[in-house]
Amino acid sequence: MRWSVRSAVPGDSESILAVVRDAFSTGGRDGHEEVEIVLDTWDLGAALPGLELVVDNEGRPVGHVLGARARLNGREVAAVAPLAVRTDRQGEGIGTALMTEVIHRAEAAGYALIALLGLPEFYSRFGFEPAGPLGIVYPAVGPDHPHFLVRRLARYDATYRGDFVYCWESEED
């Protein structure tokens, strides 16, 4: 089957929520937390323009990544939460295509970094690294948490440090 990466559009909303729910309904989980993250980000208008992407298969999303506003010590940065691929489509390169494109677009948009909470063994292939050694802390998980990762982009410099806050956790967004 052929698929392509494209920007999400408002008509994708229900399909995106279904993809997220399916992707995170494993191991006794129901995907509710990740669906709420997407809904909260949308409600806040915090999805970054051009950084919410879907993989389209014959007009139907089968994968989704949400690039959203976040704050790092008061400065706007990009965050990914969540990356989701339908369970019956995992292993086809959909997640890789979404991450590659969201990084490319974040770089082109001039962001200094992208942050996320995820598996180092997956995200390290895209240049993500532990945030702690860079002085970046996500207080919700504590300093030096191995799953809190950042991808430095061209505009990154060492002044990007301090506490990280996702858009749905901040009263400023």
N, CA and C of each residue as an Amber inpcrd file, in Angstrom:
protein
   519
   0.8260000  -1.1930000   0.0000000   0.0000000   0.0000000   0.0000000
   0.8670000   1.2530000   0.0000000   0.3940000   2.2820000  -0.6560000
   1.1070000   3.5470000  -0.7470000   0.5680000   4.4990000   0.3020000
   1.4750000   5.2430000   0.9100000   1.0740000   6.2690000   1.8690000
   2.0120000   7.4460000   1.7270000   1.5770000   8.6010000   2.2680000
   2.3900000   9.8050000   2.1910000   2.1990000  10.6270000   3.4560000
   3.2030000  11.4440000   3.7700000   3.1480000  12.3440000   4.9150000
   2.5960000  13.6840000   4.4360000   1.6590000  14.2330000   5.2100000
   1.1060000  15.5420000   4.8860000   0.7270000  16.2520000   6.1830000
   0.4880000  17.5460000   6.0750000  -0.0070000  18.3140000   7.2190000
  -1.4180000  17.8520000   7.5690000  -1.7020000  17.8110000   8.8480000
  -3.0520000  17.4830000   9.3010000  -3.9860000  18.6310000   8.9400000
  -5.2330000  18.2940000   8.6850000  -6.2730000  19.2870000   8.4030000
  -7.4320000  19.0370000   9.3730000  -8.2940000  20.0480000   9.5860000
  -9.3860000  19.8800000  10.5500000 -10.2460000  18.6340000  10.3270000
 -10.4510000  18.2240000   9.1000000 -11.2600000  17.0390000   8.8210000
 -10.6310000  15.7340000   9.2830000  -9.3610000  15.7780000   9.6950000
  -8.6590000  14.5800000  10.1650000  -8.9010000  14.2750000  11.6410000
  -9.5490000  15.1830000  12.3580000  -9.6020000  15.1010000  13.8210000
 -10.0610000  13.7510000  14.3530000 -11.1830000  13.2550000  13.9040000
 -11.7060000  11.9800000  14.4250000 -10.7650000  10.8250000  14.0990000
 -10.2250000  10.8240000  12.8860000  -9.2860000   9.7570000  12.5080000
  -8.0070000   9.8330000  13.3360000  -7.5310000  11.0470000  13.6030000
  -6.3360000  11.2070000  14.4310000  -6.5820000  10.6470000  15.8200000
  -7.7130000  10.9900000  16.4210000  -8.0170000  10.4780000  17.7670000
  -8.1070000   8.9550000  17.7700000  -8.6540000   8.3720000  16.7170000
  -8.7280000   6.9120000  16.6140000  -7.3300000   6.2990000  16.5050000
  -6.4540000   6.9300000  15.7290000  -5.0730000   6.4390000  15.6000000
  -4.3680000   6.4940000  16.9520000  -4.4930000   7.6140000  17.6400000
  -3.8300000   7.7780000  18.9410000  -4.3720000   6.7570000  19.9370000
  -5.6760000   6.6220000  20.0090000  -6.2890000   5.6650000  20.9330000
  -5.7880000   4.2530000  20.6400000  -5.7860000   3.8630000  19.3740000
  -5.3380000   2.5240000  18.9920000  -3.8660000   2.3120000  19.3390000
  -3.0360000   3.2730000  18.9940000  -1.5890000   3.1270000  19.1980000
  -1.2140000   2.9770000  20.6640000  -1.9570000   3.6220000  21.5400000
  -1.6120000   3.6030000  22.9570000  -2.5090000   2.6920000  23.7900000
  -3.3480000   1.8960000  23.1380000  -4.1980000   0.9350000  23.8500000
  -3.5450000  -0.4390000  23.7980000  -2.4200000  -0.5400000  24.4610000
  -1.6790000  -1.7940000  24.5320000  -1.2360000  -2.0270000  25.9640000
  -0.9280000  -3.2550000  26.2880000  -0.3980000  -3.5720000  27.6050000
  -1.3190000  -3.1560000  28.7420000  -2.6270000  -3.2810000  28.5420000
  -3.5730000  -2.9300000  29.5780000  -3.9190000  -1.4530000  29.6570000
  -3.3940000  -0.6480000  28.7460000  -3.6940000   0.7890000  28.7060000
  -4.8330000   1.0250000  27.7270000  -5.5070000   2.1870000  27.8780000
  -6.6220000   2.4880000  26.9820000  -6.3650000   3.6950000  26.0810000
  -5.2000000   4.3040000  26.1680000  -4.8610000   5.4390000  25.3060000
  -5.5150000   6.7440000  25.7120000  -6.2780000   6.7290000  26.7930000
  -7.0100000   7.9200000  27.2210000  -6.0760000   9.1120000  27.4810000
  -4.9600000   8.8900000  28.1540000  -4.0500000   9.9890000  28.4970000
  -3.5200000  10.6820000  27.2470000  -3.1190000   9.9140000  26.2480000
  -2.5760000  10.4970000  25.0260000  -3.6630000  11.2130000  24.2180000
  -4.8740000  10.6560000  24.1930000  -5.9870000  11.3220000  23.5240000
  -6.2530000  12.6670000  24.1970000  -6.2190000  12.7110000  25.5250000
  -6.4320000  13.9640000  26.2550000  -5.3440000  14.9870000  25.9450000
  -4.1060000  14.5290000  25.7830000  -3.0170000  15.4440000  25.4150000
  -3.3200000  16.1000000  24.0670000  -3.7570000  15.3050000  23.1020000
  -4.0870000  15.8460000  21.7810000  -5.2440000  16.8330000  21.8970000
  -6.3010000  16.4360000  22.5780000  -7.4710000  17.3150000  22.7240000
  -7.1110000  18.6130000  23.4390000  -6.3300000  18.5240000  24.5180000
  -5.9230000  19.7230000  25.2490000  -5.0740000  20.6440000  24.3700000
  -4.1620000  20.0630000  23.6180000  -3.3110000  20.8660000  22.7300000
  -4.1680000  21.5730000  21.6800000  -5.1050000  20.8640000  21.0890000
  -6.0090000  21.4830000  20.1160000  -6.8250000  22.5880000  20.7680000
  -7.3930000  22.3060000  21.9640000  -8.2280000  23.3040000  22.6480000
  -7.4590000  24.5850000  22.9450000  -6.1570000  24.4470000  23.2340000
  -5.3150000  25.6020000  23.5180000  -4.8460000  26.3130000  22.2490000
  -5.0930000  25.7200000  21.0950000  -4.5610000  26.2750000  19.8500000
  -3.0440000  26.2270000  19.8410000  -2.4830000  25.1930000  20.4820000
  -1.0330000  25.1250000  20.6890000  -0.3040000  24.2090000  19.7150000
  -1.0140000  23.6260000  18.7470000  -0.3180000  22.8570000  17.7090000
   0.4830000  23.8430000  16.8720000   1.7250000  23.5220000  16.6120000
   2.5770000  24.4240000  15.8380000   2.2280000  24.3320000  14.3510000
   2.0590000  25.4680000  13.6880000   1.7130000  25.4620000  12.2650000
   2.7040000  24.6220000  11.4480000   2.1610000  23.6990000  10.6840000
   2.9840000  22.8480000   9.8280000   3.6650000  21.7110000  10.5390000
   3.5210000  21.6000000  11.8760000   4.1950000  20.5360000  12.6200000
   3.2320000  19.5010000  13.2030000   1.9800000  19.5600000  12.7790000
   1.0620000  18.4560000  13.0810000   0.8780000  17.7140000  11.7720000
   1.3350000  16.4750000  11.7500000   1.4060000  15.7110000  10.5140000
   0.6610000  14.3970000  10.6400000   0.1830000  13.9080000   9.5030000
  -0.3970000  12.5720000   9.4290000   0.2570000  11.8120000   8.2860000
   0.2300000  10.4930000   8.4070000   0.5280000   9.6500000   7.2570000
  -0.8200000   9.2540000   6.6910000  -1.0210000   9.6000000   5.4450000
  -2.2750000   9.3830000   4.7480000  -2.1560000   8.1250000   3.9000000
  -3.1010000   7.2200000   4.0900000  -3.1940000   6.0200000   3.2670000
  -4.5780000   6.0130000   2.6320000  -4.6170000   6.3630000   1.3460000
  -5.8700000   6.3970000   0.5960000  -6.9190000   7.2820000   1.2710000
  -6.4730000   8.4790000   1.7160000  -7.3750000   9.4510000   2.3040000
  -7.6740000   9.2550000   3.7770000  -7.0170000   8.3100000   4.4050000
  -7.2880000   8.0130000   5.8150000  -5.9810000   8.0290000   6.6130000
  -5.9090000   8.8410000   7.6820000  -4.7080000   8.8420000   8.5180000
  -4.4780000   7.4970000   9.2140000  -3.2470000   7.0180000   9.1240000
  -2.8560000   5.7860000   9.8250000  -1.7060000   6.0560000  10.7980000
  -1.1960000   7.2800000  10.7760000  -0.1450000   7.7110000  11.6950000
  -0.2910000   9.2000000  11.9370000   0.2330000   9.6570000  13.0870000
   0.0690000  11.0640000  13.4690000   1.2230000  11.4680000  14.3770000
   1.7110000  12.6850000  14.1930000   2.6420000  13.2900000  15.1360000
   2.1560000  14.7120000  15.3910000   2.1970000  15.0900000  16.6590000
   1.7400000  16.4120000  17.0570000   2.9220000  17.2230000  17.5620000
   3.3130000  18.2270000  16.7780000   4.3070000  19.1960000  17.2090000
   3.5730000  20.3490000  17.8670000   3.9380000  20.6390000  19.1150000
   3.1900000  21.6290000  19.8820000   4.1220000  22.6120000  20.5790000
   3.5330000  23.7560000  20.9540000   4.2790000  24.7600000  21.7110000
   4.6500000  24.2120000  23.0830000   5.8310000  24.6010000  23.5280000
   6.2790000  24.2910000  24.8800000   7.1660000  25.4420000  25.3240000
   7.4920000  25.4620000  26.5910000   8.3600000  26.5140000  27.1410000
   9.5640000  25.8710000  27.8120000  10.6980000  26.5000000  27.5990000
  11.9290000  26.1080000  28.2640000  12.4860000  27.3620000  28.9230000
  12.3330000  27.4160000  30.2220000  12.7800000  28.5860000  30.9850000
  12.2160000  29.8800000  30.3680000  10.9300000  29.8330000  29.9880000
  10.2420000  31.0020000  29.4510000  10.3700000  31.2180000  27.9550000
  11.1760000  30.4170000  27.2630000  11.3560000  30.5510000  25.8170000
  10.5390000  29.4910000  25.0890000   9.9500000  29.8840000  23.9540000
   9.1730000  28.9100000  23.1930000  10.0890000  27.9280000  22.4730000
   9.7650000  26.6590000  22.6100000  10.4480000  25.5780000  21.8960000
   9.3640000  24.6390000  21.3620000   9.7770000  23.7000000  20.5330000
   8.8470000  22.7090000  19.9940000   8.8870000  21.4490000  20.8540000
   7.7370000  20.8070000  20.9290000   7.6380000  19.5270000  21.6330000
   6.8420000  18.5530000  20.7730000   7.1330000  17.2900000  20.9150000
   6.3680000  16.2490000  20.2420000   5.6150000  15.4790000  21.3030000
   4.3090000  15.4170000  21.1500000   3.4870000  14.6040000  22.0500000
   2.0880000  14.5130000  21.4760000   1.6610000  13.3850000  21.0810000
   2.4040000  12.1400000  20.9230000   2.7610000  11.8590000  19.4620000
   3.5060000  10.7810000  19.2700000   3.7250000  10.1560000  17.9660000
   2.9280000   8.8610000  18.0190000   2.0630000   8.6390000  17.0440000
   1.1950000   7.4600000  17.0760000   1.0750000   6.8380000  15.6890000
   1.1200000   5.5220000  15.6610000   0.9020000   4.7510000  14.4360000
  -0.0580000   3.6190000  14.7860000  -1.0850000   3.4520000  13.9650000
  -2.0190000   2.3520000  14.2220000  -1.2580000   1.0520000  14.4070000
  -1.7000000   0.2340000  15.3400000  -0.9570000  -0.9940000  15.6560000
  -0.8470000  -1.9280000  14.4580000  -1.8460000  -1.9760000  13.6050000
  -1.7700000  -2.8640000  12.4470000  -0.8850000  -2.3140000  11.3300000
  -0.3350000  -1.1050000  11.5120000   0.5310000  -0.4960000  10.5060000
   1.9450000  -0.2510000  11.0370000   2.2050000  -0.6450000  12.2580000
   3.5390000  -0.4500000  12.8150000   4.5410000  -1.3670000  12.1030000
   5.7730000  -0.9020000  12.0140000   6.8150000  -1.6650000  11.3410000
   6.9310000  -1.3710000   9.8550000   6.1430000  -0.4200000   9.3410000
   6.1860000  -0.0620000   7.9180000   7.0080000   1.1940000   7.6460000
   7.5920000   1.7970000   8.6820000   8.3620000   3.0250000   8.5050000
   7.5360000   4.2910000   8.6670000   6.2930000   4.1660000   9.0970000
   5.4110000   5.3260000   9.2390000   5.9070000   6.2560000  10.3370000
   6.2480000   5.7070000  11.4930000   6.7690000   6.5280000  12.5920000
   8.0620000   7.2270000  12.2030000   8.9250000   6.5100000  11.5110000
  10.1870000   7.0900000  11.0460000   9.9250000   8.2410000  10.0770000
   9.0050000   8.0460000   9.1540000   8.6850000   9.1080000   8.1920000
   8.1250000  10.3420000   8.8970000   7.2450000  10.1300000   9.8790000
   6.6740000  11.2580000  10.6180000   7.7430000  12.0190000  11.3900000
   8.6190000  11.3030000  12.0890000   9.6630000  11.9750000  12.8780000
  10.6530000  12.7020000  11.9680000  11.0410000  12.0890000  10.8880000
  11.9740000  12.7270000   9.9620000  11.3910000  14.0370000   9.4350000
  10.1220000  14.0100000   9.0720000   9.4850000  15.2100000   8.5120000
   9.2560000  16.2800000   9.5720000   8.8380000  15.9080000  10.7830000
   8.6010000  16.9220000  11.8140000   9.9220000  17.5920000  12.2120000
  11.0140000  16.8470000  12.2450000  12.3250000  17.4440000  12.5320000
  12.7130000  18.4160000  11.4230000  12.5490000  17.9820000  10.1910000
  12.8710000  18.8420000   9.0400000  12.0600000  20.1410000   9.0880000
  10.7760000  20.0330000   9.3630000   9.9190000  21.2190000   9.3970000
  10.2270000  22.1170000  10.5950000  10.5550000  21.5290000  11.7380000
  10.9100000  22.3380000  12.9140000  12.1990000  23.1080000  12.6480000
  13.1330000  22.4700000  12.0030000  14.3880000  23.1250000  11.6260000
  14.0980000  24.2890000  10.6770000  13.2840000  24.0370000   9.6500000
  12.9530000  25.0750000   8.6750000  12.1910000  26.2360000   9.3150000
  11.4130000  25.9600000  10.3560000  10.6430000  27.0020000  11.0390000
  11.4910000  27.7980000  12.0310000  12.7310000  27.3710000  12.2390000
  13.6410000  28.1300000  13.0830000  13.6210000  27.7920000  14.5580000
  13.0600000  26.6530000  14.9230000  13.1000000  26.2540000  16.3290000
  14.5100000  25.8180000  16.7090000  14.8540000  26.0120000  17.9670000
  16.1920000  25.6560000  18.4570000  16.2840000  24.1930000  18.8620000
  15.1660000  23.6360000  19.3030000  15.1780000  22.2420000  19.7240000
  13.7690000  21.6890000  19.7300000  13.7060000  20.3640000  19.7700000
  12.4540000  19.6350000  19.9520000  12.6470000  18.7720000  21.1850000
  11.6590000  18.7510000  22.0610000  11.7110000  17.9150000  23.2550000
  10.5760000  16.9030000  23.2240000  10.7930000  15.7780000  23.8920000
   9.7520000  14.7640000  24.0000000  10.0580000  13.8160000  25.1450000
   9.0440000  13.0910000  25.5360000   9.1650000  12.0280000  26.5180000
   8.9330000  10.7390000  25.7620000   9.9740000   9.9060000  25.6410000
   9.8460000   8.6960000  24.8240000  10.9860000   7.7340000  25.0350000
  10.9800000   6.6840000  24.2600000  11.9740000   5.6160000  24.3710000
  13.2800000   6.0130000  23.6850000  14.3660000   6.0840000  24.4410000
  15.6540000   6.4540000  23.8390000  16.0610000   5.5240000  22.6990000
  15.7500000   4.2460000  22.8020000  16.1530000   3.3090000  21.7560000
  15.4580000   3.5810000  20.4230000  14.2980000   4.2220000  20.4320000
  13.6380000   4.6190000  19.1860000  14.1070000   5.9940000  18.7350000
  14.0630000   6.9690000  19.6300000  14.2920000   8.3600000  19.2420000
  15.7630000   8.7150000  19.0320000  16.6780000   7.9460000  19.5630000
  18.1020000   8.2640000  19.3670000  18.4930000   8.1830000  17.8960000
  17.8090000   7.3800000  17.1240000  18.1360000   7.2710000  15.6900000
  17.8620000   8.5690000  14.9270000  17.0770000   9.4710000  15.5500000
  16.7640000  10.7640000  14.9460000  17.6000000  11.8850000  15.5560000
  18.5890000  11.5310000  16.3690000  19.4490000  12.5310000  16.9850000
  18.9760000  13.0300000  18.3370000  17.9440000  12.4230000  18.9030000
  17.4980000  12.8000000  20.2470000  18.4810000  12.2550000  21.2660000
  18.6840000  13.0350000  22.3040000  19.6300000  12.6780000  23.3560000
  19.0340000  13.0400000  24.7110000  19.5630000  12.4650000  25.7840000
  19.0600000  12.8220000  27.1130000  19.1860000  14.3260000  27.3570000
  18.1310000  14.9130000  27.9240000  18.0910000  16.3510000  28.1420000
  18.9150000  16.7900000  29.3540000  18.9980000  15.9480000  30.3720000
  19.6630000  16.3110000  31.6220000  21.0750000  16.8600000  31.4550000
  21.9510000  16.1930000  30.7080000  23.3060000  16.7020000  30.5500000
  23.3860000  18.0860000  29.8920000  22.3030000  18.5040000  29.2230000
  22.2540000  19.8250000  28.5980000  21.6680000  20.8680000  29.5450000
  21.3270000  20.4340000  30.7650000  20.7420000  21.3550000  31.7360000
  19.2620000  21.6020000  31.5190000  18.6060000  20.6960000  30.8240000
  17.1720000  20.8110000  30.5420000  16.4480000  19.7690000  31.3820000
  15.4740000  20.2510000  32.1740000  14.7790000  19.3780000  33.1200000
  13.2760000  19.4570000  32.8940000  12.6420000  18.3090000  32.8640000
  11.1810000  18.2450000  32.8520000  10.7720000  17.8990000  34.2890000
  10.3330000  18.8870000  35.0760000  10.0540000  18.6590000  36.4940000
   9.0600000  17.5360000  36.7700000   8.1470000  17.2710000  35.8560000
   7.1560000  16.2150000  36.0680000   7.7980000  14.8390000  36.2250000
   8.9810000  14.6430000  35.6290000   9.6660000  13.3500000  35.7490000
  10.9890000  13.4670000  36.5020000  11.4090000  14.6770000  36.7930000
  12.6340000  14.8910000  37.5560000  13.8650000  15.0210000  36.6860000
  14.9510000  15.4710000  37.3020000  16.1950000  15.6630000  36.5530000
  16.7900000  14.3310000  36.1000000  17.4280000  14.3660000  34.9670000
  18.1410000  13.2010000  34.4210000  17.2590000  11.9910000  34.1390000
  15.9750000  12.2210000  33.8750000  15.1050000  11.1000000  33.5090000
  15.5380000  10.5930000  32.1290000  15.8030000   9.2980000  31.9780000
  16.3440000   8.7950000  30.7070000  15.3900000   8.8920000  29.5260000
  14.0890000   9.0700000  29.7720000  13.1370000   9.1440000  28.6740000
  12.7870000  10.5730000  28.2630000  13.3010000  11.5590000  28.9850000
  13.0840000  12.9460000  28.5600000  14.2510000  13.3210000  27.6650000
  13.9390000  13.5430000  26.3810000  14.9480000  13.6870000  25.3350000
  14.7780000  14.9890000  24.5720000  15.8570000  15.4710000  24.0060000
  15.8070000  16.6320000  23.1260000  16.5850000  16.3560000  21.8490000
  16.1680000  17.0440000  20.8080000  16.8890000  17.0250000  19.5260000
  17.3180000  18.4570000  19.2770000  18.6320000  18.6970000  19.3560000
  19.1430000  20.0410000  19.0900000  19.0730000  20.3180000  17.5930000
  18.6290000  21.5350000  17.2660000  18.5470000  21.9760000  15.8740000
  19.5620000  23.0880000  15.6490000  19.6660000  23.5930000  14.4370000
  20.7180000  24.5570000  14.0690000  20.7210000  25.8030000  14.9530000
  19.5740000  26.2600000  15.4070000  19.5130000  27.4890000  16.2110000
  19.7870000  27.2430000  17.6970000  20.0300000  26.0140000  18.0710000
  20.3010000  25.6850000  19.4700000  21.6150000  26.3220000  19.9190000
  21.6240000  26.7980000  21.1640000  22.8740000  27.1790000  21.8220000
  22.7300000  26.8170000  23.3000000  23.8050000  26.9000000  24.0260000
  23.8470000  26.4260000  25.4130000  22.9780000  27.2440000  26.3700000
  22.4150000  28.3750000  25.9100000  21.5210000  29.1270000  26.7910000
  20.1520000  28.4670000  26.9040000  19.8770000  27.5040000  26.0610000
  18.6220000  26.7550000  26.1640000  18.7730000  25.7130000  27.2630000
  18.3790000  26.1230000  28.4680000  18.4680000  25.2510000  29.6310000
  17.4130000  25.6880000  30.6330000  17.1790000  24.8590000  31.6170000
  16.1960000  25.1810000  32.6430000  15.0320000  24.2170000  32.6140000
  13.9070000  24.6710000  33.1650000  12.7190000  23.8300000  33.2780000
  11.8800000  23.8760000  32.0090000  11.4500000  22.6970000  31.5840000
  10.6240000  22.5040000  30.3940000   9.1800000  22.3000000  30.8270000
   8.2370000  22.9070000  30.0680000   6.8100000  22.7700000  30.3550000
   6.0590000  22.5700000  29.0380000   5.2770000  21.4950000  28.9630000
   4.4040000  21.2930000  27.8020000   3.2800000  22.3190000  27.8210000
   2.7110000  22.6150000  26.6530000   1.6690000  23.6440000  26.5400000
   0.4720000  23.3670000  27.4350000   0.0710000  22.1370000  27.5950000
  -1.1200000  21.8170000  28.3820000  -0.8560000  21.9130000  29.8920000
   0.3870000  22.1270000  30.2800000   0.7440000  22.2490000  31.6910000
   0.9540000  23.7080000  32.1060000   0.9600000  24.6030000  31.1390000
   1.3140000  25.9930000  31.3930000   0.0940000  26.9020000  31.3210000
   0.0300000  27.8210000  32.2550000  -1.0480000  28.8160000  32.2270000
  -0.7550000  29.9040000  31.1880000   0.4890000  29.9970000  30.7140000
   0.8700000  31.0210000  29.7370000   0.3610000  30.6730000  28.3360000
   0.1950000  29.3890000  28.0350000  -0.1680000  28.9710000  26.6690000
  -1.6600000  28.8640000  26.4900000
